[in-house]
Amino acid sequence: MKQASKLLLAAAACWTLWQATAAVAAVPTYDKDAAKYVHQWVWTLTDAMVDEIRTPCTISRVYSYCNVAAYEAAVPGYPGFRSFGGQLNGLSSLPKPPKTPIDWRVAAIAAYHRVAGKLLYFYDRSDMRYEDDIAGLKQEGVSQKVIDASVKYGEKVGDHIIAWSAKDGFREVQATGDFEFPKGEQYWTPTPPEFSRPVDPYWSRVRPFALSKADQILPPAPFPFSKDPNSEFYKAMKEVWEVGKNLTKEQDLTAKFWDCNPIHSFHFGHMAFKTRQISPAGHWMNIAKIVAIKQGRGMMETLEAYALTSLAISDGFLSCWTEKFKHNMIRPVTYINRYMDSSWNPVLQTPPFPDHSSGHATISAAAAVVLTKVFGAVPFDDDTEVYLNMPVRTFPNFMDAAADAALSRLYGGIHVRHSNESGAKNGQQIAEYLLGKVSTRTK
């Protein structure tokens, strides 16, 4: 019996080794170099959405559908990787590839193009990226026959993802009328300098990707509103005021490095100017790129990193926005101007939605948990904001970067500390739930 057991164990070990060897052998030889196409597509999305002036929530939605589409178009060519079909809410099994030869680079590119062309307003960016990529692959020697078959399959996958996206409630939310926020001194009200109406107040109605419902995982509640100097609420607001008045150079730099407000307005007398910049989700997409390139990750692992990070960010925003418009908590600039210092202004422009909890803290923690799972707890140099003449910041790991992003909102004067810490806790829990529910690797 013991001898038989040994033989069985040996056979199992040989089978496992054969599977691993076969999987490695089956990975396309172009995988390492092909990661460049994925990075270019994600940057194309980022660049287009900066110019489109989208909201943080809608930006995360575009990243998620586009990255999942490209992942799904390539996954049949990579033994050892698993489809999201049947794992994400509402996503049915994906179309099977034909038996004719498929170039998985082309399939992923075609899927990106198909979905981006549907979701972007500036879809011409997607068209130009697609044409350049296909032309380059032709020059590399990919036959027209293989390109045609691969494009057809990638577009079929893209159409499947588009049909899935059409049922997530987004269109209905966009068609909903103006949000009537509650009236009272404890509630959020439009903030200077633009005094804009709140963005995406009905986002809680959008279908989550992994969460069972929008409020499945929520952060700790905000402190009860109070004007009592001895209350937790007053003390939290006072900290924002005092920190803002005594910012060090490093704190000021931290606030501005993680600003990531998609649109920023400047006022000079009666004139107003607006600038556009990368979003919180876009910042973390770039961090994923930095580390993927540093580690030499191939196309499929890069697609995996972008897809999982996008999904965690999307569900993070969903949970956060559900919380924001549940409590409608007053922003520091309103509270401080009203009860402490009428002339005080925050370093950062307050975005047009309630305080609790912090969206940036939430999605930064969510992204950091996923990226740690994919890449490990590794150091990196974040050059995301160099285009705004900001210096490169070095972080020992993703979680430290997320903590820096959360704290930046206190330094910037746009969130109380409790909102940042609550958001970070929420984002971490959401990412852990996602990673526990969804698997991208076969067992």
Summary of the structure (lengths in Angstrom):
residues: 443
radius of gyration: 23.4
end to end distance: 28.3
largest distance: 90.2
contacts: 1554
relative contact order: 0.14
helix: 60%
strand: 5%
